[in-house]
Amino acid sequence: MDKLHILILDDEHGIRNEIEEFLTDLNFMVFQAGTPSEAFTLFDKHQIDVAIVDIRLPEMDGIEVLQHIKLHYPKTEVIMITAHGEMDSVIRCMRLGAIDFFNKPFRIRELDRAIQKTKAYLQFQQKLKTCTTSISRISEDLAPFIGHRIIGESPQMQEVVRFMCNVASSGNTTVLIYGESGTGKELIARGIHYLSNRKKQPFNSINCASIPEDLFESEFFGHSKGAFTGAVGDKTGWFEASNHGTLFMDEIGDLKSNNQPKFLRVLDDMVITRLGSTKGVKIDVRVVAATNRSLEKLVEQNLFRPDLFYRLNSFIIHLPPLRDRKDDIMPLFNHFLKTYTTAIDKHIEDVDPRVFEWLSEYSFPGNVRELKHMVERAVILCNGATLDLSHFVNPGKKLSNFHLTKSAEDVTSLHELEKQTIMLSLKKAKYVKSHAARLLNISRQSLDRKIEKFNIPVVWR
């Protein structure tokens, strides 16, 4: 990206030479063309990063050239050169995907600013693509081990995956995952395990809230035969069973206060002693703990030991609730829909757009787990080819300001009318955004901006 390839398309030879001389001095690779046909020949021979295109050209005008470039060379960004009094053309060019424009006559420094801004945009896009590709590849690689891909397109989930990858390579670092019930804490714990050098060793998951206080030592440290009444044989505890691997301790905030110092000592020494035995056993276990409670508040309430709290604080991952990462609702929805239509052998071809609108407004107190079971129930209830709102809402439940039907009289603003038009076009185009953009007679980029503006969740294609 240090040496952009720039094409100048202008029928005025002097302007082309002036621009080329200036850009060459800035260490860009520059190509010239006086006609669109010459330009398209250069496009076929070289990877052009930026095209500077005059609107008034022989053979075809610059707007037609812009359309051709966006259709056949979509990776190329286009800067338009316009004459005074052509604002209608400027607006049309921006709708068709031009990244910038400047007016004739122009100062060469204005062009420099436009190029630098475009270069920064291309660099950002490249970094974003690399990051997304990397996270997508990690997610695909993990799928066979953790059950399915880690699904998340939101910036929050991208950060979670980055943290997961970083701490996985540390080997022994204790990890604490904060997250509400149903957000997928165990999935992240499994991801850490299978990305680490412990991946071929055991991964064990235990819910601390499910272990009675008087059985803690037996469950986690094990016991020897005869250690207590009913101990008819030796038993291996969870720490020993997880040796060289990972022990996931969910709901660590529910660990009883009498057992917390015993747990802390094992974390510090990595030695366990079975009940009824005096022989210590050295272990090598990474502990990943998780909680939906604030350990800091539990410390303030004297329900959690401060020293254990600080010991668990080595590396923290915050897993956000689904309501705070709504970009992930549709990818998750699509995944669960595919899963259950396959499992239940249903042939669902379409989803009413009002379902997407409702999902985007719903708060999901049960997080991803709730969405999963919502989709499962909807697929079971659906006896046709289309999922609609009736499959998602329990009888007797209100939709909280959400109307099941909207007539033309209900549309009280141009804002609402535009949003409905976009949603209908997306549905008609089967949520292929490039097709929907053509139906609306706008560019793909414009459609993306409108989808973001109206917060319209769609099936990304």
C-alpha positions, 0 to 999 in steps of 0.5 A: 500500500506504500506505492499506490497505482493511480490512473488518470483519465482525462482528455486534456493532455496537459492536465494529465501530465501535470497530475502525473508529474506531481503524483510521481514525485510523491512516489505513486505509480501513475498511468495515463489515459485520454479515453475510456477505452485506453483506461479499460485496457490499462485496468486489464493489465494492472491492479489500479488502486485509485482512478481519477476520472473527469466527467466530460470525456469522449466515447462515454461520460465519466459517470458511465466510466464510474459505473463500469469501474464499480461493476468490473473493478470493484476494488478500485476507488474513484475520485471524480473531476468535475466542472463548476455548475455540475453539482447534480453530477457530483451527487449522482457520482457519490451515489454510484460509489465515488469516494471523492471529487474536486472541481476544475480549476483545482490546485494540485494540493487539493488533489494531494489531500484527496489522494491521501484521504483515499490512501488512508481509507484503503489502508483501513479497509485492508487492515479490517479485511485482514483482521476479519479474515484472521478471526474468521479462519480462527473461528472455522478452525475451532468449529470441530472442537467446540461444536460450531464456529464462534459467531460474531461480526460486532467489534465487541466480539472481534475483540473477545476473539483477539483476547482469546487468541492472545491469552491462549498462547500464554500457556498457564495464565489464569483467565476470568470470563465475565458475562451474563447467563447465556452469553457463551462463556464456556464456548470462549473457554473451550476456544482458549483451550483448543488454541493453546498447546494444551489442546490435545489434553483434557478440557473439563467443565464444572459448575461451582454452584452445583457442588455441595459445600461438603463435597468440594474437596472430594470433587476437586481434589479427589479422595482415597479409599476409606477417607470417609464413610462411603469412600469405597475406592480411590477417586480422581478429582477434577484438578487431577483429571484435568492435568496438563489440560484446562479446567473450566470453573463456571459460576466461580462467584458461588464458590463457598467462602470455606472452600475459597482458601483451599482453591487459592492454595492450589492455584498458587502451588499447583499441588493437590492432596486427596482426602485421606492422603498425606501425599501431595500430587503436582499438577499442571492445569490452566484454570479458566473461571467464569461468573455472571456476578461482580466479584468486586461487589462480592469482595465488598460484601465479604462473600469473596476473598480479596486475595482469590479475587486478585489471583483470578484477575490475571487476565479478564475477558468481558463477554458482552450481552447480546443486546449490546452487540446487535450486529451479531443477531442476524449471523446467529439467527442464520446459524440457528435457522440453518441448524434447526431446519436441517435437524427438524427437516423443515424447508423454510425459504423466507423470513418476514422482514418484521421478524428482523425488525422485532429481533433488533428491538428485543432486549434478549435477557437470556442472550444467545441461549434465548435466541437459539431456543427462540429459533428452534421453537419458531422452526418447529411451529412453522408449517409453511415456507415463511417464518413470521412473527407469530412463530416467535411470540407466545400467545398472550404476550404483547409485543411492546410497542411493536405492531404486527401489521402496518398499513399505508396510513400508519406510515407517518413520515418519509423516514419510515417510508424510506425504511420500509421501502429498503426492507421490502427491496431487501426481501425481494432481492432475497437479502442480496445487497447488490441486487437490492441496490439495483432495485432501489437504483442506488449504489451498494455503498449507499445501501450500506449507509442506509442500512446502518442509518435505519439499523436494519438487520439483514442476512448479509450477502 
